[in-house]
Amino acid sequence: MAATPKRLIPLAAMEKLMKQAGASRVSESAKEALKNVLEELASSVAANAVKFAQHAGRKTVKAGDITLAAKQ
């Protein structure tokens, strides 16, 4: 039996986002695809935010670090 990957972002949240964007129906594969894209993007932003905090001589990541990282 294969281990299921840990879900950081619930699929229900993906469906809600797509329905808010105008989708009337959302397939399971679309929810999974959006989840994967968003988790990859979030991981990249988080890693860059950590670098900004370290560069500023801090151990604490602040909202400004996230904002700067998201702009890259």
Buried (B, 14 or more C-beta within 10 A) or exposed (E): EEEEEEEEBEBEBBBEBBEEEEEEEBEEEBBBEBBEEBBEEBEEBBEBBBBBBEEEEEEEBEEEBBEBBEEE
